[in-house]
Amino acid sequence: MATATIRARGWALFDEIVAAASREGYTNPWRRPDSGGDPIYEPDYDTLERLLGVPLLLGATSQTGVPALALDVWAAYELRRSGFSPDVVWPRAEAPRVLPTDVALLLRSLPLSLQGQVRQAVGRGAGSANANILGKNYVKQVDVGISAWNTGPELLISTKRMDSSFGKNAANRVEESYGDAKNLRLRHPLAALGFLYGLRSTALTTEPEKAAWLIDLLAKLGEEDDAYHAVGLLIPHWGDDHVEPPSDQVGEDPRDDPLVAAGVQAPLLDAPEGADDRNDSLSADLDRLPTVILLRGQVPPELDPGRFLGLMVSRVLKHSPINFHLEARERRASCDVLPAGGESLSLW
């Protein structure tokens, strides 16, 4: 399949997985230990593991951007679980994936007979597949965010995945992340700034020294006063029957191109909705998703995804007026108490 069609198919599967997880309403991710203290954020790892199976099912390589999109979709889903309005979180749960809040409100106010036609027009104009944010010195594509016209960026998350060629690419990815953090932080000092990294489990066995070095560097990245407020690490594991193509066949994630973010070069576009192969049903594809397991015990406490999401959400609430994000505040304040011994649910 062509790259655009693979991405369209990937989006359709991602959307269905997220829709199934939230069909009866978003569950509250916050839990409070019975011993008291601050609430603990419990991510929905089951949904993440299903999302991570999509690029394996499609045979999507990193050039398609689909493997990294799995992390973006999950992080945005978690922000909606936290209680933030779907209108301010991107990527949105429907196309266009990035849309100004006021335009989204306008679309919902239109008669149903007009919504489809206007939505298509918006997708060609005001909507976008990518979110580009001006930093201090250059424009950077941000993978996950919370923003509105009246607030500006309130949360910005960059995601990266590394499934192969660990020694070749690890240093480059981390060095780039330092520069990106500085660039965004200097222009948006109050925005919650985060970095979410996916490292395939084979790195721990095939190149353990490089993996240990990278994990240590990620932890240090989250300790810098002028860089990221939080860094999270995911270590997915899947069988050898789903292997990343040889390193000479793996290209860069198309979202990493700074020329695209700056508007100097045309972006990679998704195929129009409905362009994917209708002969394969979504339900059949979902039934045969490859199994992906997260090695949660291998993640250091300072890089725990629950800690990462909890810090990011709490920072947004801390640096916004008390009458903003009311649902998110209510969810954090009214969370259930963990059962006795519930602290053991911490992922480390």
C-alpha positions as a LaTeX table, in Angstrom:
\begin{tabular}{lrrr}
\hline
Residue & $x$ (\AA) & $y$ (\AA) & $z$ (\AA) \\
\hline
Met1 & 0.00 & 0.00 & 0.00 \\
Ala2 & 1.12 & 3.56 & $-0.63$ \\
Thr3 & 2.21 & 5.55 & 2.41 \\
Ala4 & $-0.88$ & 7.79 & 2.38 \\
Thr5 & $-3.18$ & 4.76 & 2.25 \\
Ile6 & $-1.31$ & 3.02 & 5.08 \\
Arg7 & $-1.68$ & 6.14 & 7.19 \\
Ala8 & $-5.39$ & 6.36 & 6.37 \\
Arg9 & $-5.85$ & 2.72 & 7.34 \\
Gly10 & $-3.82$ & 3.29 & 10.48 \\
Trp11 & $-5.97$ & 6.25 & 11.49 \\
Ala12 & $-9.15$ & 4.23 & 10.94 \\
Leu13 & $-7.88$ & 1.46 & 13.23 \\
Phe14 & $-6.58$ & 3.92 & 15.84 \\
Asp15 & $-9.94$ & 5.70 & 15.88 \\
Glu16 & $-11.88$ & 2.49 & 16.34 \\
Ile17 & $-9.64$ & 1.33 & 19.22 \\
Val18 & $-10.00$ & 4.65 & 21.03 \\
Ala19 & $-13.73$ & 4.77 & 20.35 \\
Ala20 & $-14.17$ & 1.28 & 21.81 \\
Ala21 & $-12.18$ & 2.26 & 24.92 \\
Ser22 & $-14.33$ & 5.34 & 25.53 \\
Arg23 & $-17.70$ & 4.16 & 24.22 \\
Glu24 & $-19.26$ & 4.21 & 27.69 \\
Gly25 & $-17.44$ & 7.38 & 28.70 \\
Tyr26 & $-13.88$ & 8.09 & 29.69 \\
Thr27 & $-12.79$ & 6.37 & 32.88 \\
Asn28 & $-11.14$ & 8.51 & 35.57 \\
Pro29 & $-7.37$ & 7.86 & 35.51 \\
Trp30 & $-6.78$ & 9.29 & 38.99 \\
Arg31 & $-6.63$ & 7.14 & 42.13 \\
Arg32 & $-5.84$ & 8.22 & 45.68 \\
Pro33 & $-3.87$ & 5.95 & 48.05 \\
Asp34 & $-5.87$ & 4.91 & 51.11 \\
Ser35 & $-3.04$ & 6.27 & 53.22 \\
Gly36 & $-3.67$ & 9.75 & 51.84 \\
Gly37 & $-1.35$ & 11.90 & 49.79 \\
Asp38 & $-1.48$ & 13.11 & 46.22 \\
Pro39 & $-3.53$ & 11.22 & 43.60 \\
Ile40 & $-1.75$ & 8.68 & 41.42 \\
Tyr41 & $-2.30$ & 8.65 & 37.67 \\
Glu42 & $-3.11$ & 5.20 & 36.25 \\
Pro43 & $-2.77$ & 5.09 & 32.44 \\
Asp44 & $-4.87$ & 2.80 & 30.26 \\
Tyr45 & $-2.10$ & 0.45 & 29.15 \\
Asp46 & $-4.50$ & $-2.06$ & 27.57 \\
Thr47 & $-5.55$ & 0.53 & 25.00 \\
Leu48 & $-1.93$ & 1.48 & 24.35 \\
Glu49 & $-0.95$ & $-2.13$ & 23.69 \\
Arg50 & $-3.74$ & $-2.42$ & 21.12 \\
Leu51 & $-2.68$ & 0.82 & 19.44 \\
Leu52 & 0.91 & $-0.41$ & 19.26 \\
Gly53 & $-0.29$ & $-3.49$ & 17.37 \\
Val54 & $-1.67$ & $-1.42$ & 14.47 \\
Pro55 & 1.62 & $-0.59$ & 12.70 \\
Leu56 & 2.70 & $-4.23$ & 13.09 \\
Leu57 & $-0.52$ & $-5.44$ & 11.48 \\
Leu58 & $-0.09$ & $-3.01$ & 8.58 \\
Gly59 & 3.64 & $-3.61$ & 8.18 \\
Ala60 & 4.06 & 0.14 & 8.52 \\
Thr61 & 7.67 & 1.30 & 8.60 \\
Ser62 & 8.90 & 4.47 & 10.26 \\
Gln63 & 8.76 & 6.38 & 6.93 \\
Thr64 & 4.96 & 6.19 & 7.08 \\
Gly65 & 4.85 & 7.86 & 10.50 \\
Val66 & 2.29 & 5.28 & 11.69 \\
Pro67 & 4.44 & 3.67 & 14.44 \\
Ala68 & 4.98 & 7.05 & 16.12 \\
Leu69 & 1.32 & 7.99 & 15.63 \\
Ala70 & 0.37 & 5.18 & 18.00 \\
Leu71 & 2.06 & 7.08 & 20.84 \\
Asp72 & 0.44 & 10.38 & 19.80 \\
Val73 & $-3.05$ & 8.90 & 19.69 \\
Trp74 & $-2.62$ & 7.29 & 23.10 \\
Ala75 & $-1.25$ & 10.44 & 24.77 \\
Ala76 & $-4.16$ & 12.51 & 23.37 \\
Tyr77 & $-6.62$ & 9.83 & 24.52 \\
Glu78 & $-5.14$ & 10.01 & 28.04 \\
Leu79 & $-5.56$ & 13.79 & 28.10 \\
Arg80 & $-9.22$ & 13.36 & 27.22 \\
Arg81 & $-9.49$ & 10.73 & 29.97 \\
Ser82 & $-8.09$ & 13.35 & 32.33 \\
Gly83 & $-11.07$ & 15.56 & 31.61 \\
Phe84 & $-9.70$ & 18.05 & 29.10 \\
Ser85 & $-12.14$ & 19.09 & 26.39 \\
Pro86 & $-11.70$ & 17.15 & 23.13 \\
Asp87 & $-11.81$ & 20.52 & 21.34 \\
Val88 & $-8.50$ & 21.66 & 22.84 \\
Val89 & $-6.57$ & 18.38 & 22.62 \\
Trp90 & $-4.74$ & 17.27 & 19.49 \\
Pro91 & $-4.51$ & 14.99 & 17.67 \\
Arg92 & $-8.31$ & 15.00 & 17.69 \\
Ala93 & $-10.30$ & 11.77 & 17.70 \\
Glu94 & $-11.51$ & 12.60 & 14.18 \\
Ala95 & $-10.25$ & 14.40 & 11.10 \\
Pro96 & $-9.03$ & 17.07 & 10.83 \\
Arg97 & $-6.61$ & 16.11 & 13.57 \\
Val98 & $-5.68$ & 19.71 & 14.40 \\
Leu99 & $-8.46$ & 22.27 & 14.36 \\
Pro100 & $-8.88$ & 25.68 & 16.04 \\
Thr101 & $-11.29$ & 25.41 & 18.98 \\
Asp102 & $-13.65$ & 28.09 & 17.68 \\
Val103 & $-13.96$ & 26.29 & 14.34 \\
Ala104 & $-14.75$ & 23.00 & 16.10 \\
Leu105 & $-17.51$ & 24.73 & 18.10 \\
Leu106 & $-18.89$ & 26.26 & 14.90 \\
Leu107 & $-19.04$ & 22.86 & 13.22 \\
Arg108 & $-21.03$ & 21.36 & 16.07 \\
Ser109 & $-23.49$ & 24.26 & 16.00 \\
Leu110 & $-24.39$ & 23.72 & 12.35 \\
Pro111 & $-27.39$ & 21.67 & 11.22 \\
Leu112 & $-26.50$ & 18.04 & 10.57 \\
Ser113 & $-27.27$ & 18.52 & 6.90 \\
Leu114 & $-24.42$ & 21.04 & 6.62 \\
Gln115 & $-21.84$ & 19.54 & 8.95 \\
Gly116 & $-20.40$ & 17.02 & 6.52 \\
Gln117 & $-19.97$ & 19.51 & 3.69 \\
Val118 & $-18.46$ & 22.20 & 5.92 \\
Arg119 & $-16.19$ & 19.65 & 7.61 \\
Gln120 & $-14.70$ & 18.72 & 4.26 \\
Ala121 & $-14.12$ & 22.38 & 3.40 \\
Val122 & $-12.53$ & 22.99 & 6.79 \\
Gly123 & $-10.25$ & 20.00 & 6.32 \\
Arg124 & $-8.88$ & 21.62 & 3.18 \\
Gly125 & $-8.43$ & 24.99 & 4.85 \\
Ala126 & $-8.42$ & 25.66 & 8.59 \\
Gly127 & $-7.79$ & 22.03 & 9.57 \\
Ser128 & $-4.46$ & 20.25 & 9.47 \\
Ala129 & $-2.86$ & 16.86 & 10.02 \\
Asn130 & 0.02 & 18.42 & 11.95 \\
Ala131 & 0.48 & 21.10 & 14.61 \\
Asn132 & 3.41 & 23.45 & 14.13 \\
Ile133 & 4.34 & 25.74 & 17.02 \\
Leu134 & 6.69 & 28.71 & 16.85 \\
Gly135 & 9.46 & 28.46 & 19.42 \\
Lys136 & 12.05 & 31.09 & 20.27 \\
Asn137 & 14.01 & 30.65 & 17.05 \\
Tyr138 & 12.21 & 28.19 & 14.77 \\
Val139 & 8.93 & 26.42 & 14.13 \\
Lys140 & 8.63 & 22.93 & 15.63 \\
Gln141 & 6.04 & 20.29 & 14.93 \\
Val142 & 4.54 & 19.24 & 18.24 \\
Asp143 & 2.99 & 15.79 & 18.30 \\
Val144 & 0.45 & 16.14 & 21.13 \\
Gly145 & $-0.88$ & 19.32 & 22.69 \\
Ile146 & $-3.51$ & 21.35 & 24.46 \\
Ser147 & $-4.15$ & 24.78 & 23.02 \\
Ala148 & $-6.87$ & 27.31 & 22.32 \\
Trp149 & $-7.01$ & 30.81 & 20.89 \\
Asn150 & $-7.62$ & 32.47 & 24.27 \\
Thr151 & $-4.90$ & 30.56 & 26.13 \\
Gly152 & $-2.15$ & 29.76 & 23.67 \\
Pro153 & $-0.27$ & 26.46 & 24.13 \\
Glu154 & $-0.85$ & 24.97 & 27.59 \\
Leu155 & 0.71 & 21.55 & 27.04 \\
Leu156 & 3.19 & 20.37 & 24.41 \\
Ile157 & 4.41 & 16.77 & 24.12 \\
Ser158 & 6.99 & 15.46 & 21.68 \\
Thr159 & 7.02 & 11.71 & 21.03 \\
Lys160 & 9.77 & 9.54 & 19.59 \\
Arg161 & 10.03 & 5.84 & 18.81 \\
Met162 & 13.06 & 3.67 & 18.30 \\
Asp163 & 12.44 & 0.11 & 17.17 \\
Ser164 & 15.83 & $-0.68$ & 15.60 \\
Ser165 & 19.31 & 0.72 & 14.89 \\
Phe166 & 19.57 & 1.75 & 18.53 \\
Gly167 & 23.24 & 2.65 & 18.56 \\
Lys168 & 23.02 & 4.60 & 15.31 \\
Asn169 & 20.07 & 6.80 & 16.19 \\
Ala170 & 19.90 & 7.09 & 19.98 \\
Ala171 & 22.33 & 9.97 & 20.39 \\
Asn172 & 20.79 & 11.95 & 17.53 \\
Arg173 & 17.26 & 11.70 & 18.92 \\
Val174 & 18.24 & 12.81 & 22.40 \\
Glu175 & 20.44 & 15.67 & 21.17 \\
Glu176 & 17.57 & 16.93 & 19.01 \\
Ser177 & 15.20 & 16.74 & 21.96 \\
Tyr178 & 17.43 & 19.02 & 24.04 \\
Gly179 & 17.36 & 21.70 & 21.34 \\
Asp180 & 13.62 & 21.36 & 20.77 \\
Ala181 & 12.89 & 21.69 & 24.48 \\
Lys182 & 14.97 & 24.84 & 24.78 \\
Asn183 & 13.37 & 26.36 & 21.68 \\
Leu184 & 9.80 & 25.77 & 22.90 \\
Arg185 & 10.40 & 26.51 & 26.58 \\
Leu186 & 11.83 & 29.97 & 25.92 \\
Arg187 & 8.74 & 31.12 & 24.03 \\
His188 & 6.15 & 29.23 & 26.10 \\
Pro189 & 7.57 & 29.11 & 29.65 \\
Leu190 & 4.24 & 28.33 & 31.36 \\
Ala191 & 3.22 & 25.49 & 29.03 \\
Ala192 & 3.71 & 21.95 & 30.35 \\
Leu193 & 6.49 & 20.55 & 28.18 \\
Gly194 & 6.98 & 16.79 & 27.93 \\
Phe195 & 8.89 & 14.11 & 26.04 \\
Leu196 & 7.48 & 10.58 & 25.60 \\
Tyr197 & 9.89 & 7.95 & 24.27 \\
Gly198 & 9.15 & 4.47 & 22.98 \\
Leu199 & 12.07 & 2.00 & 23.01 \\
Arg200 & 11.56 & $-1.52$ & 21.66 \\
Ser201 & 12.42 & $-4.21$ & 24.20 \\
Thr202 & 15.05 & $-5.81$ & 21.94 \\
Ala203 & 17.34 & $-2.89$ & 22.80 \\
Leu204 & 17.64 & $-4.31$ & 26.32 \\
Thr205 & 19.00 & $-7.62$ & 25.06 \\
Thr206 & 20.80 & $-6.87$ & 21.80 \\
Glu207 & 22.48 & $-3.62$ & 22.89 \\
Pro208 & 22.13 & $-3.48$ & 26.69 \\
Glu209 & 24.92 & $-0.95$ & 27.27 \\
Lys210 & 23.49 & 1.51 & 24.76 \\
Ala211 & 19.99 & 0.97 & 26.15 \\
Ala212 & 21.17 & 1.67 & 29.71 \\
Trp213 & 22.97 & 4.79 & 28.53 \\
Leu214 & 19.89 & 6.03 & 26.67 \\
Ile215 & 17.54 & 5.39 & 29.61 \\
Asp216 & 19.90 & 7.22 & 31.95 \\
Leu217 & 20.08 & 10.13 & 29.51 \\
Leu218 & 16.30 & 10.30 & 29.29 \\
Ala219 & 16.08 & 10.49 & 33.09 \\
Lys220 & 18.60 & 13.34 & 33.14 \\
Leu221 & 16.65 & 15.11 & 30.39 \\
Gly222 & 13.70 & 15.38 & 32.77 \\
Glu223 & 15.84 & 16.98 & 35.49 \\
Glu224 & 16.91 & 20.06 & 33.54 \\
Asp225 & 15.47 & 23.35 & 34.82 \\
Asp226 & 15.13 & 24.84 & 31.34 \\
Ala227 & 14.08 & 21.78 & 29.35 \\
Tyr228 & 11.23 & 19.28 & 29.78 \\
His229 & 9.03 & 19.27 & 32.85 \\
Ala230 & 8.62 & 15.49 & 32.55 \\
Val231 & 9.95 & 12.62 & 30.45 \\
Gly232 & 8.21 & 9.26 & 30.04 \\
Leu233 & 9.51 & 5.93 & 28.74 \\
Leu234 & 7.57 & 3.05 & 27.16 \\
Ile235 & 9.22 & $-0.31$ & 26.43 \\
Pro236 & 6.97 & $-2.37$ & 24.12 \\
His237 & 7.71 & $-6.02$ & 23.41 \\
Trp238 & 6.45 & $-8.11$ & 20.51 \\
Gly239 & 7.40 & $-11.40$ & 18.88 \\
Asp240 & 10.08 & $-12.02$ & 16.30 \\
Asp241 & 7.47 & $-12.76$ & 13.65 \\
His242 & 6.95 & $-9.01$ & 13.36 \\
Val243 & 10.37 & $-7.59$ & 12.58 \\
Glu244 & 11.33 & $-4.04$ & 11.69 \\
Pro245 & 12.83 & $-3.89$ & 8.17 \\
Pro246 & 16.64 & $-3.78$ & 7.87 \\
Ser247 & 18.17 & $-0.46$ & 8.89 \\
Asp248 & 19.00 & 0.44 & 5.30 \\
Gln249 & 15.28 & 0.27 & 4.51 \\
Val250 & 14.13 & 2.37 & 7.44 \\
Gly251 & 13.78 & 6.08 & 6.89 \\
Glu252 & 13.25 & 8.95 & 9.27 \\
Asp253 & 9.88 & 9.61 & 10.81 \\
Pro254 & 8.39 & 12.19 & 8.39 \\
Arg255 & 7.32 & 14.32 & 11.36 \\
Asp256 & 10.97 & 14.96 & 12.21 \\
Asp257 & 11.64 & 17.10 & 9.13 \\
Pro258 & 12.27 & 20.68 & 10.32 \\
Leu259 & 11.74 & 22.04 & 6.81 \\
Val260 & 8.18 & 20.71 & 6.81 \\
Ala261 & 7.48 & 22.28 & 10.21 \\
Ala262 & 8.90 & 25.60 & 9.03 \\
Gly263 & 6.67 & 25.59 & 5.95 \\
Val264 & 9.62 & 25.41 & 3.56 \\
Gln265 & 8.74 & 21.93 & 2.33 \\
Ala266 & 5.37 & 20.29 & 1.69 \\
Pro267 & 4.17 & 17.90 & 4.42 \\
Leu268 & 3.27 & 14.28 & 4.02 \\
Leu269 & $-0.50$ & 14.20 & 3.50 \\
Asp270 & $-2.92$ & 11.53 & 4.57 \\
Ala271 & $-5.20$ & 9.97 & 1.99 \\
Pro272 & $-8.74$ & 11.37 & 2.02 \\
Glu273 & $-11.13$ & 9.62 & 4.35 \\
Gly274 & $-12.60$ & 6.58 & 2.68 \\
Ala275 & $-9.55$ & 5.98 & 0.48 \\
Asp276 & $-8.47$ & 2.91 & 2.44 \\
Asp277 & $-9.29$ & $-0.60$ & 1.24 \\
Arg278 & $-12.95$ & $-1.19$ & 2.10 \\
Asn279 & $-12.67$ & $-4.91$ & 1.33 \\
Asp280 & $-10.89$ & $-5.45$ & 4.65 \\
Ser281 & $-13.27$ & $-4.80$ & 7.50 \\
Leu282 & $-12.03$ & $-2.90$ & 10.52 \\
Ser283 & $-13.44$ & $-5.49$ & 12.89 \\
Ala284 & $-11.53$ & $-8.28$ & 11.15 \\
Asp285 & $-8.30$ & $-6.30$ & 11.36 \\
Leu286 & $-8.86$ & $-5.53$ & 15.02 \\
Asp287 & $-9.45$ & $-9.20$ & 15.77 \\
Arg288 & $-6.04$ & $-10.10$ & 14.40 \\
Leu289 & $-3.95$ & $-7.36$ & 15.93 \\
Pro290 & $-0.51$ & $-8.68$ & 16.93 \\
Thr291 & 0.09 & $-8.97$ & 20.66 \\
Val292 & 2.22 & $-6.21$ & 22.18 \\
Ile293 & 3.20 & $-6.22$ & 25.85 \\
Leu294 & 4.64 & $-3.28$ & 27.76 \\
Leu295 & 7.61 & $-4.14$ & 29.97 \\
Arg296 & 6.53 & $-1.83$ & 32.76 \\
Gly297 & 8.91 & $-3.30$ & 35.31 \\
Gln298 & 11.92 & $-2.25$ & 33.23 \\
Val299 & 11.04 & 1.46 & 33.41 \\
Pro300 & 12.76 & 3.52 & 36.14 \\
Pro301 & 10.41 & 5.37 & 38.54 \\
Glu302 & 11.43 & 8.80 & 37.24 \\
Leu303 & 10.39 & 7.77 & 33.70 \\
Asp304 & 7.18 & 5.98 & 34.65 \\
Pro305 & 4.39 & 6.91 & 32.16 \\
Gly306 & 1.86 & 7.37 & 34.97 \\
Arg307 & 4.17 & 9.81 & 36.72 \\
Phe308 & 4.77 & 11.55 & 33.38 \\
Leu309 & 1.08 & 12.03 & 32.61 \\
Gly310 & 0.28 & 13.02 & 36.19 \\
Leu311 & 2.94 & 15.73 & 36.18 \\
Met312 & 1.85 & 17.08 & 32.82 \\
Val313 & $-1.84$ & 17.27 & 33.71 \\
Ser314 & $-1.17$ & 18.75 & 37.14 \\
Arg315 & 1.07 & 21.45 & 35.69 \\
Val316 & $-1.63$ & 22.56 & 33.26 \\
Leu317 & $-4.14$ & 22.83 & 36.10 \\
Lys318 & $-1.67$ & 24.67 & 38.32 \\
His319 & $-0.88$ & 27.31 & 35.69 \\
Ser320 & $-4.43$ & 28.04 & 34.56 \\
Pro321 & $-7.27$ & 29.92 & 36.32 \\
Ile322 & $-9.46$ & 27.84 & 38.59 \\
Asn323 & $-12.46$ & 28.31 & 36.30 \\
Phe324 & $-10.59$ & 26.70 & 33.39 \\
His325 & $-10.60$ & 22.93 & 32.71 \\
Leu326 & $-13.36$ & 22.29 & 35.25 \\
Glu327 & $-13.89$ & 18.65 & 34.27 \\
Ala328 & $-10.16$ & 17.88 & 34.61 \\
Arg329 & $-10.08$ & 19.52 & 38.04 \\
Glu330 & $-13.16$ & 17.60 & 39.16 \\
Arg331 & $-11.72$ & 14.28 & 38.04 \\
Arg332 & $-8.48$ & 14.81 & 39.91 \\
Ala333 & $-10.24$ & 16.03 & 43.06 \\
Ser334 & $-12.92$ & 13.34 & 43.21 \\
Cys335 & $-10.88$ & 10.27 & 42.33 \\
Asp336 & $-11.56$ & 6.94 & 44.02 \\
Val337 & $-9.42$ & 5.67 & 46.87 \\
Leu338 & $-7.16$ & 2.77 & 45.99 \\
Pro339 & $-7.89$ & $-0.49$ & 47.82 \\
Ala340 & $-5.68$ & $-1.45$ & 50.76 \\
Gly341 & $-2.18$ & $-2.00$ & 49.48 \\
Gly342 & $-3.08$ & $-0.10$ & 46.34 \\
Glu343 & 0.25 & 1.71 & 46.39 \\
Ser344 & 1.72 & $-1.52$ & 45.05 \\
Leu345 & 0.03 & $-0.68$ & 41.75 \\
Ser346 & 2.84 & 1.77 & 41.10 \\
Leu347 & 4.69 & 0.47 & 38.08 \\
Trp348 & 8.01 & 0.16 & 39.78 \\
\hline
\end{tabular}
